[in-house]
Amino acid sequence: MAKFDEGKFIDLCYAASMDAGLWPHVLDQFGEAVGARGSLIISHDPTRTAHTMHSARLDEVSEDYSGTWWKYDSRIARAKLLELKPGTIYVDAAFFNPEEKQHDPFFQDFYHKHGLDDMAAYFSSDPHGTGIVTISAPRDWNKGPFGEQDLVLLRQLAPHVTRAFHLAASFNVARQHASNLTAGLDMIDVGAITLDQSGKILSINASAERLIRVCFQIIKKTIIKGLTHSLQMKLDIIVRDALQSRVGSGNYSGIFRNDQTGNCIHIQAINPKHKDTTPSILQSPRNTILLVVRDPFKYTGKDIIPDLQEVGLTRAEAYAAMLIGRGLSPREASVKLGISEQTIRTQMKSLFSKLDINRQAELSYIISKIDNVK
């Protein structure tokens, strides 16, 4: 048998925190190192006790335990009675006398059925609550009780297993939050693209992939390239200005229009900086930018005319503001409303004055805000 390499085992533990597929190998090696058949991670929370993480060598044991026997696990009941705390090393022989084990169905029917005799465990806090999880290592019945050296090694290795388990739980929560956010944005047809400071794509959701192609193409899944030079320049300026901004300052957005098809998208660049109190050596050197991509015509069916009239626009000015703010050119708005382009431009001059704005991009921003609270 190859000599156990503690350093490689610890590396494997922390690799498993990022790759769930490695956990059966971690638990196999842990069990073997301490003289057990394998090992399991068991939660003492009754809503999760049946769902173990275990060695491949303990597949049958875990299946039987998860099916019924978790309800009758005397070790958990005894641990709760004694209020055993994180850091405790548990061995069956220390908490159950031979007579108790002879009359306990968990030991007599479950343990013996699977050829097990003694169990050693390390108690840790539960990353999902205030309870306990244990790294439990069952020993084959013909190997006798755990030796002193086995328990010394268990005390050395188990904290690494539990730390990696806590990391894995934290990473999983983070991934779940990110997945929920992406799914939610897709449901409301809002695109989200994260860029690094060089403009390369770090992440992109399905809605963004579809919407962005109105005016841009995605090169090798990492680069956004404008269909025209002017579109690229406009995006570059928005991203650059957002990168240089302070948190929460400025409106870095605009309507992007494909002159050949007439289709438009609205893109807003957000600098998600936050105050980072970690030591600077631990902070990421990379800034990121979030691009929020919307279809400015998605809200055309909504009547926001009354909202615009409430801020002082006439009904005609409100119609012009709504259409132009959603991406139409003055000419296209004039055709849609059946009036001359000059009339539209006159109305724009008046409504710009009333709203105290100077650019169409500012109008687009106001309209998108009203659309999104309706």
HUJOLIN-V432274 format. One record per residue. BURIAL is 1 if it has 24 or more other ideal C-beta (glycine too) atoms within 12 Angstrom, else 0. D_LAST is the distance of its C-alpha to the last C-alpha in Angstrom with 1 decimal. Layout:
burial & d_last
BURIAL & D_LAST
BURIAL & D_LAST
This chain:
burial & d_last
0 & 69.4
0 & 67.6
0 & 67.4
0 & 64.0
0 & 62.2
0 & 60.1
0 & 58.4
0 & 57.2
1 & 56.0
1 & 53.9
0 & 52.4
1 & 51.6
1 & 49.8
1 & 47.4
0 & 46.9
1 & 45.9
1 & 43.1
0 & 41.4
0 & 42.9
0 & 42.9
0 & 45.5
1 & 48.1
1 & 48.0
1 & 50.7
1 & 53.0
1 & 52.3
1 & 53.2
1 & 56.2
1 & 57.6
1 & 57.0
1 & 58.8
1 & 61.7
1 & 62.1
1 & 62.6
1 & 64.9
1 & 62.4
1 & 61.6
1 & 58.0
1 & 55.1
1 & 51.9
1 & 48.9
1 & 48.2
1 & 45.6
1 & 46.9
0 & 43.4
0 & 44.3
0 & 40.9
0 & 41.8
1 & 45.6
1 & 46.1
0 & 44.1
1 & 46.7
1 & 46.9
1 & 50.6
1 & 53.4
1 & 54.1
1 & 57.6
1 & 56.0
0 & 54.0
0 & 56.1
1 & 56.2
1 & 52.4
0 & 51.8
1 & 54.2
1 & 52.8
1 & 49.1
0 & 50.2
0 & 52.0
1 & 53.9
1 & 51.1
0 & 51.1
0 & 54.8
1 & 54.8
1 & 57.3
1 & 56.7
1 & 53.1
0 & 54.3
1 & 57.1
1 & 54.9
0 & 52.6
0 & 55.6
0 & 57.1
0 & 53.7
1 & 54.4
0 & 52.4
1 & 51.0
0 & 54.0
1 & 56.3
1 & 58.6
1 & 59.3
1 & 62.3
1 & 63.0
0 & 66.6
0 & 65.6
1 & 63.5
1 & 65.2
0 & 69.0
0 & 70.8
0 & 71.2
0 & 67.5
1 & 66.7
0 & 69.4
0 & 67.8
1 & 64.1
0 & 62.7
1 & 60.2
1 & 63.1
0 & 65.6
0 & 63.5
1 & 60.6
1 & 62.4
0 & 65.6
0 & 64.1
1 & 62.7
0 & 65.8
1 & 64.2
1 & 65.9
1 & 64.5
1 & 61.0
1 & 60.1
1 & 56.6
1 & 54.7
1 & 52.1
1 & 48.9
1 & 45.6
1 & 42.8
1 & 40.0
0 & 37.5
0 & 38.6
0 & 41.5
1 & 44.1
1 & 46.7
1 & 47.1
1 & 50.6
1 & 52.2
1 & 54.8
1 & 57.9
1 & 60.1
1 & 63.8
1 & 66.0
0 & 68.5
0 & 71.6
0 & 70.6
0 & 71.2
0 & 69.2
1 & 67.2
0 & 69.5
0 & 69.0
0 & 68.2
1 & 65.5
1 & 63.8
0 & 64.2
1 & 62.4
1 & 59.7
1 & 59.1
0 & 58.9
1 & 56.6
1 & 54.2
1 & 52.3
1 & 51.4
1 & 50.2
1 & 48.1
1 & 46.6
1 & 45.7
1 & 44.2
1 & 42.0
0 & 40.9
1 & 40.2
1 & 38.0
0 & 36.1
0 & 35.7
0 & 34.5
0 & 31.8
0 & 30.6
0 & 30.7
0 & 28.8
0 & 26.0
0 & 25.9
0 & 26.0
0 & 23.2
0 & 20.9
1 & 22.0
0 & 21.5
0 & 18.0
1 & 17.0
0 & 18.9
0 & 17.1
0 & 13.7
0 & 15.8
1 & 15.8
1 & 19.3
1 & 21.1
1 & 24.5
1 & 26.8
1 & 29.5
0 & 32.6
0 & 33.9
0 & 35.9
1 & 32.9
0 & 33.9
1 & 31.4
1 & 31.6
1 & 28.9
1 & 26.5
1 & 24.3
0 & 24.5
1 & 21.2
1 & 22.4
0 & 25.8
0 & 24.5
1 & 22.0
1 & 24.4
1 & 27.2
1 & 25.6
1 & 27.2
1 & 29.2
0 & 31.7
0 & 32.4
0 & 36.0
0 & 37.7
0 & 34.4
0 & 34.6
0 & 34.2
1 & 31.3
0 & 33.1
1 & 31.7
1 & 32.8
0 & 33.9
0 & 35.3
0 & 32.7
1 & 29.8
0 & 31.7
0 & 32.4
1 & 28.8
1 & 27.8
1 & 30.9
0 & 30.1
1 & 26.5
1 & 28.0
0 & 31.0
1 & 29.1
1 & 26.8
1 & 30.0
0 & 31.6
0 & 28.8
0 & 28.7
0 & 26.1
0 & 22.7
0 & 24.1
0 & 23.2
1 & 20.6
1 & 22.3
1 & 20.3
1 & 20.7
1 & 20.4
1 & 23.4
1 & 24.7
0 & 27.5
0 & 29.7
0 & 31.6
0 & 28.8
0 & 26.1
1 & 23.6
1 & 21.3
1 & 19.7
1 & 17.9
1 & 19.7
1 & 19.1
1 & 22.2
1 & 22.0
1 & 25.2
0 & 25.1
0 & 28.1
0 & 28.8
0 & 31.8
0 & 34.5
0 & 37.3
0 & 39.4
0 & 42.6
0 & 42.2
0 & 44.6
0 & 42.2
0 & 39.1
0 & 37.9
0 & 39.0
0 & 36.2
1 & 32.9
1 & 29.9
1 & 26.8
1 & 23.6
1 & 22.2
1 & 18.6
1 & 18.5
1 & 15.6
1 & 15.9
1 & 14.5
1 & 14.7
1 & 12.8
1 & 9.7
0 & 12.2
0 & 11.7
0 & 8.2
0 & 9.1
1 & 8.0
0 & 11.7
0 & 11.5
0 & 9.7
1 & 12.4
0 & 15.0
0 & 14.5
0 & 15.7
0 & 18.7
1 & 18.3
0 & 20.1
0 & 18.5
1 & 20.5
1 & 19.6
1 & 15.8
1 & 16.5
1 & 18.7
1 & 16.3
1 & 13.5
1 & 16.3
1 & 18.2
1 & 15.5
1 & 14.7
1 & 18.4
1 & 20.5
0 & 23.7
1 & 24.7
0 & 27.2
0 & 24.7
1 & 22.3
1 & 25.4
0 & 26.5
0 & 23.1
1 & 23.2
0 & 26.9
0 & 27.9
0 & 30.0
0 & 29.0
0 & 30.7
0 & 28.5
1 & 25.4
0 & 27.0
0 & 27.9
1 & 24.3
1 & 23.2
0 & 26.0
0 & 24.8
1 & 21.1
1 & 22.2
0 & 24.4
0 & 21.9
1 & 19.4
0 & 22.5
1 & 22.1
0 & 24.8
0 & 23.6
1 & 21.3
1 & 20.3
1 & 18.9
1 & 16.9
1 & 15.6
1 & 14.7
1 & 12.8
1 & 10.8
1 & 10.1
0 & 8.9
1 & 6.4
1 & 5.5
0 & 5.6
0 & 3.7
0 & 0.0
